[in-house]
Amino acid sequence: MPTSRNLPDSLRICFYMGTNAGAKITDASVHAFTIPTNSPEADGTFSWDKTTLVLVTLTCGSTRGIGYTYADDATAMLVNTLLNNIVRGRDALNIPELWDDLVGAIRNLGRPGISSMAISGIDCALWDLKAKLLNLPLASLFGTARDGVPVYGSGGFTSYSDQQLSQQLGGWAADGIQRVKMKIGTRPHQDLHRVRIAREAIGPDVQLFVDANGAYTRKQALHFAEQFTKFDVRWFEEPVSSDDLAGLQLLRNRAPAHMNIAAGEYGYDLHYFRRMLEAESVDVLQADATRCAGFSGFLQVASLCQARSMPMSAHCAPSLHLHACCSLKMMQHIEYFHDHVRIEKMFFDGFRQPVNGMMRPDLSRPGMGLEFKSQDAQKFAA
């Protein structure tokens, strides 16, 4: 628990007065950075050669909180022209009220997509700021249920050669990561060959995950689910479109018993996740705090999962998710996604490298434990 001695000067007087009067957000800013991939990348339904990080910074006195999302320049524009104005001058500690006002402000713009990603950046910055004002690591502010979270290495893009695929997945396995995921679906006739290459690279003791990104038809997905058992595939992500809840349910009911069907990364609001759970479409629900309106939305999704005894997995952005995931006992793992890992290592002091397949937060640092390296990022400014 914080005491008056370890509170910053900006909050010490509030500690004695029992008020948050001094915790006003004095400034809010946003910047976008576009980083080229280190080689062409593709999954079953999309290809890309760059990734954009949108960074939100909120200031209260001499304390700064940061939050970010992986989105588009348009997300930064929405933050700058509309949403930052909502939080300026407001109480930095009263996050539920601010979150409701942010959601209300985008009513006529639509909740899914850019609007929710913009709120995500601000909400995560609010939580980081609050934890720093209270001189607490964010995991302690949320309340810890565990001291670390397993990760799974994620990449294996369909644009990779067999050698690239083998080297990347095999490298993660050699580093002690016990689960790895590869992309499939661009050229279905090559998928069994590529899965065999992956299994040979990681050996028999590392779990192999596959992600079709909705590329298959229902019958294709059923066929491949059966074939993948030869290579002990344990996770089949988006075998069909995540909008096809009946198709996902079909796969969940018909897939081999040891193979989890997963989806949810494209969820932006609570109703999306509720529908997916009510349809009994997945074995593990995925959620992404950079898309579902920040940590506030992410923890709401976790409550839905807890009410249904449903395991949950964090999609991408491992550095951002780490502290929140430590507050959730039913969290299975965090996606250690190649693109985001590369960017977070470059841009943030405080990046936590997995040890024996586990990420653990640095509880000696307040907030998310991250400091943005603005000079290193400047050359990528959008």
C-alpha positions in Angstrom: 0.0 0.0 0.0 1.3 3.5 -0.8 2.3 5.7 2.1 2.7 9.5 2.2 6.4 8.9 2.1 6.5 7.1 -1.2 3.9 9.2 -3.0 5.1 11.8 -5.5 4.9 15.4 -4.4 1.9 15.9 -6.8 -0.2 13.5 -4.7 1.2 13.8 -1.2 -1.1 16.6 -0.3 -4.0 14.5 -1.7 -3.0 11.7 0.6 -3.5 13.8 3.6 -6.7 15.5 2.4 -8.3 12.3 1.1 -9.0 13.9 -2.3 -7.8 13.5 -5.8 -7.8 17.3 -6.4 -4.2 17.4 -7.4 -4.2 14.5 -9.9 -5.3 16.5 -12.9 -4.1 15.6 -16.4 -2.2 18.7 -17.6 -1.3 17.5 -21.1 -2.2 14.8 -23.6 -0.3 14.0 -26.8 -0.2 11.3 -29.5 2.5 10.3 -32.0 2.5 7.6 -34.7 5.6 5.6 -35.8 5.7 3.3 -38.9 8.3 0.5 -38.8 9.1 -1.6 -41.9 9.1 -5.3 -41.4 12.5 -7.0 -41.7 11.1 -9.2 -44.5 7.8 -9.5 -46.3 5.1 -11.0 -44.1 1.7 -12.7 -44.8 -0.9 -14.8 -43.2 -3.9 -16.7 -44.7 -5.8 -13.6 -45.7 -3.5 -10.6 -45.6 0.0 -9.4 -46.3 2.0 -6.4 -45.0 5.4 -4.8 -45.0 5.1 -2.4 -42.1 3.5 -1.9 -38.7 2.4 1.3 -37.1 2.5 2.0 -33.4 0.4 4.8 -32.0 1.7 6.2 -28.7 -0.4 8.2 -26.3 1.3 10.2 -23.5 -0.6 11.7 -20.6 1.0 14.1 -18.1 0.1 14.9 -14.5 2.6 17.4 -13.0 6.0 15.8 -13.6 4.6 12.3 -14.1 3.9 10.8 -17.5 1.9 7.7 -18.4 2.1 6.0 -21.8 -0.2 3.7 -23.7 -0.1 2.4 -27.2 -1.9 0.5 -29.9 -0.9 -1.1 -33.2 -3.2 0.6 -35.6 -3.0 3.3 -38.3 -2.2 7.0 -38.6 -6.0 7.7 -38.7 -6.2 6.3 -35.1 -3.7 9.0 -34.0 -5.7 11.6 -35.7 -8.9 10.6 -33.8 -7.0 10.7 -30.5 -5.6 14.2 -31.4 -8.7 15.8 -32.7 -11.3 14.4 -30.3 -10.4 12.1 -27.5 -7.4 13.8 -25.9 -9.6 16.9 -25.3 -11.9 14.7 -23.1 -9.1 13.7 -20.7 -7.3 17.1 -20.4 -7.9 18.7 -17.1 -9.6 15.6 -15.7 -8.9 13.5 -12.6 -6.2 11.0 -13.6 -7.3 8.6 -10.9 -10.9 8.3 -11.9 -10.5 6.0 -14.9 -14.0 4.5 -15.0 -15.6 7.9 -15.5 -13.1 8.8 -18.2 -13.5 5.5 -20.0 -17.3 6.0 -20.1 -16.9 9.5 -21.5 -14.4 8.3 -24.2 -16.9 5.5 -25.2 -19.7 8.0 -25.3 -17.7 10.4 -27.5 -17.4 7.9 -30.4 -21.1 7.0 -30.4 -21.7 8.4 -33.9 -18.4 7.1 -35.2 -19.0 3.4 -34.5 -17.4 1.4 -31.7 -15.4 -1.3 -33.7 -12.1 -0.5 -35.4 -10.3 2.8 -35.1 -12.5 4.2 -32.4 -11.8 1.4 -30.0 -8.1 1.3 -30.8 -7.9 5.1 -30.1 -9.6 4.6 -26.7 -7.2 1.7 -26.1 -4.2 3.9 -26.3 -5.7 6.5 -23.9 -7.0 4.0 -21.4 -3.7 2.1 -21.2 -1.9 5.5 -20.7 -4.4 6.3 -17.9 -3.7 3.1 -16.0 0.1 3.5 -16.5 -0.2 7.1 -15.2 -2.3 6.1 -12.2 0.1 3.4 -11.2 3.0 5.8 -11.5 1.3 8.5 -9.5 0.7 5.9 -6.7 4.3 4.7 -7.2 3.1 1.1 -7.9 3.8 -1.4 -10.6 0.6 -1.8 -12.6 0.4 -5.5 -11.7 0.2 -4.5 -8.0 -2.5 -1.8 -8.8 -4.6 -4.5 -10.5 -3.7 -7.1 -7.9 -1.5 -10.0 -8.7 -2.7 -13.6 -9.1 0.6 -14.9 -10.5 4.2 -13.7 -10.8 4.5 -14.4 -14.5 2.7 -15.5 -17.7 3.8 -18.1 -20.3 4.3 -16.9 -23.8 4.0 -18.5 -27.2 6.4 -17.5 -30.0 4.3 -16.3 -32.9 5.3 -15.8 -36.5 6.0 -18.5 -39.1 4.5 -16.3 -41.8 3.2 -17.9 -45.0 5.7 -15.6 -46.9 8.6 -17.4 -45.2 10.7 -20.0 -46.9 11.1 -23.4 -45.3 14.4 -22.3 -44.0 13.1 -19.1 -42.4 10.2 -21.0 -40.9 12.5 -23.6 -39.4 15.0 -21.1 -38.1 12.4 -18.9 -36.4 10.3 -21.5 -34.7 13.4 -23.7 -33.9 15.1 -20.7 -32.4 12.2 -20.0 -30.0 12.2 -23.6 -29.0 15.9 -23.5 -28.3 15.4 -20.4 -26.2 13.0 -22.3 -23.9 9.7 -21.1 -25.3 7.5 -24.2 -25.0 4.8 -23.1 -27.5 5.2 -21.7 -31.0 2.6 -20.6 -33.7 2.8 -20.5 -37.4 0.5 -19.0 -40.1 -1.3 -21.2 -42.6 -3.9 -20.8 -45.3 -2.3 -18.8 -48.1 -1.6 -21.9 -50.2 -3.5 -24.8 -48.5 -1.8 -27.4 -50.7 1.5 -26.5 -49.0 0.2 -26.3 -45.4 0.8 -29.9 -44.4 4.4 -29.7 -45.7 5.0 -26.5 -43.8 3.5 -27.9 -40.6 5.8 -30.9 -40.9 8.8 -28.6 -41.3 7.8 -26.7 -38.2 7.4 -29.9 -36.2 10.8 -31.1 -37.2 12.4 -27.8 -36.3 10.9 -27.7 -32.7 11.1 -31.3 -31.8 8.4 -33.5 -30.1 8.2 -31.7 -26.7 7.2 -28.1 -27.8 3.5 -27.4 -28.5 2.7 -26.4 -32.1 0.0 -23.9 -32.8 -1.5 -22.9 -36.3 -3.4 -19.9 -37.3 -5.4 -19.7 -40.5 -6.7 -16.2 -40.0 -10.1 -17.3 -41.4 -8.7 -18.6 -44.7 -10.4 -22.0 -44.8 -14.0 -23.1 -45.6 -15.7 -25.2 -42.9 -15.0 -28.4 -44.8 -11.4 -27.5 -45.5 -10.8 -26.6 -41.8 -12.3 -30.0 -40.7 -10.1 -31.8 -43.1 -6.9 -30.0 -41.9 -7.8 -30.4 -38.3 -7.8 -34.2 -38.8 -4.6 -34.1 -40.8 -2.8 -31.9 -38.3 -3.1 -34.6 -35.7 -0.2 -36.3 -37.4 2.0 -33.4 -36.2 0.4 -33.1 -32.7 -1.0 -29.6 -33.4 -2.6 -28.3 -30.2 -4.1 -25.0 -31.2 -6.1 -24.1 -34.3 -6.8 -20.4 -34.4 -9.5 -18.9 -36.7 -9.9 -22.0 -38.8 -12.8 -20.2 -40.4 -13.8 -16.5 -40.2 -14.2 -15.3 -36.7 -17.5 -13.9 -37.8 -18.7 -17.4 -38.6 -19.7 -18.5 -35.1 -21.6 -21.5 -36.4 -18.5 -22.6 -38.3 -16.3 -22.1 -35.3 -18.7 -24.1 -33.2 -18.7 -26.9 -35.8 -14.9 -27.0 -35.6 -14.9 -26.9 -31.8 -17.3 -29.9 -31.7 -15.6 -31.9 -34.4 -11.8 -31.2 -33.9 -9.6 -33.7 -32.1 -10.0 -33.5 -28.3 -6.5 -32.3 -27.7 -6.8 -29.4 -30.2 -8.1 -26.0 -28.9 -10.1 -23.8 -31.2 -9.4 -20.1 -30.6 -10.6 -16.8 -31.8 -11.5 -13.3 -30.5 -8.6 -11.0 -31.6 -10.9 -8.9 -33.6 -13.2 -8.1 -30.7 -13.7 -4.4 -30.0 -16.6 -4.3 -27.5 -18.0 -6.6 -24.8 -21.0 -7.6 -27.0 -18.7 -9.2 -29.5 -17.1 -11.4 -26.9 -20.4 -12.2 -25.2 -21.9 -13.5 -28.5 -18.9 -15.6 -29.2 -19.1 -17.2 -25.7 -22.8 -17.7 -25.9 -22.4 -19.5 -29.2 -19.9 -21.8 -27.6 -17.6 -21.2 -30.5 -14.2 -21.4 -28.9 -12.2 -23.4 -26.4 -10.0 -20.4 -25.6 -11.1 -16.8 -26.0 -8.5 -14.3 -27.3 -8.6 -10.6 -26.5 -6.3 -7.6 -27.3 -6.1 -4.6 -25.0 -4.8 -2.5 -27.9 -8.2 -3.1 -29.6 -10.9 -3.7 -27.0 -10.7 -0.2 -25.4 -7.7 -0.7 -23.3 -7.1 -2.5 -20.0 -10.6 -1.5 -18.9 -12.2 -3.4 -21.8 -9.7 -6.2 -21.4 -10.6 -6.8 -17.8 -14.3 -6.7 -18.7 -13.7 -9.5 -21.2 -11.8 -11.4 -18.4 -14.9 -11.2 -16.2 -17.0 -12.8 -19.0 -14.4 -15.6 -19.2 -14.3 -16.1 -15.5 -18.1 -16.4 -15.3 -18.0 -19.2 -17.8 -14.8 -20.9 -16.6 -13.3 -20.1 -20.0 -9.5 -19.9 -20.5 -8.3 -16.6 -22.0 -5.2 -15.7 -24.1 -3.7 -12.2 -24.8 -3.3 -11.3 -28.5 0.0 -9.7 -29.4 1.6 -6.6 -27.7 3.4 -8.7 -25.0 4.9 -5.7 -23.1 1.6 -4.0 -22.8 -0.3 -7.1 -21.7 2.1 -8.4 -19.2 1.0 -6.6 -16.0 -2.7 -7.0 -16.7 -2.3 -10.7 -17.4 -0.6 -11.2 -14.1 -3.8 -10.3 -12.4 -5.8 -13.1 -14.1 -5.4 -16.7 -13.0 -7.3 -18.1 -16.0 -4.9 -16.4 -18.5 -3.3 -19.2 -20.5 -0.6 -17.2 -22.3 0.5 -14.1 -24.1 1.2 -14.0 -27.8 4.9 -13.2 -28.3 4.4 -11.8 -31.8 7.5 -11.3 -33.9 6.6 -7.8 -35.2 5.6 -6.4 -31.9 8.5 -8.0 -30.0 10.9 -6.4 -32.5 9.3 -3.0 -32.1 9.0 -3.1 -28.3 12.6 -4.1 -27.9 13.6 -1.0 -30.1 11.2 1.5 -28.6 10.9 0.7 -24.9 13.4 0.7 -22.1 12.2 -2.0 -19.7 11.3 -4.7 -22.2 11.1 -8.0 -20.4 12.7 -11.0 -22.2 11.1 -14.3 -21.5 13.0 -16.7 -19.4 12.2 -20.4 -19.8 9.1 -19.4 -21.7 7.8 -17.0 -19.0 7.5 -13.2 -19.0 7.6 -11.7 -15.6 7.1 -8.0 -14.8 9.8 -5.9 -13.1 8.0 -4.9 -9.9 10.7 -2.4 -9.0 9.5 -0.1 -11.7 6.1 1.8 -11.5 3.4 1.5 -14.1 4.0 -0.9 -16.9 7.7 -0.5 -16.3 8.3 1.0 -19.7 10.0 4.2 -20.8 9.7 5.3 -24.4 13.0 5.8 -26.2 11.9 8.8 -28.2 15.3 9.3 -29.9 15.5 5.8 -31.2 11.9 6.0 -32.5 12.1 9.4 -34.1 13.3 8.2 -37.5 10.1 6.1 -37.8 7.8 9.0 -37.0 4.8 8.9 -39.4 
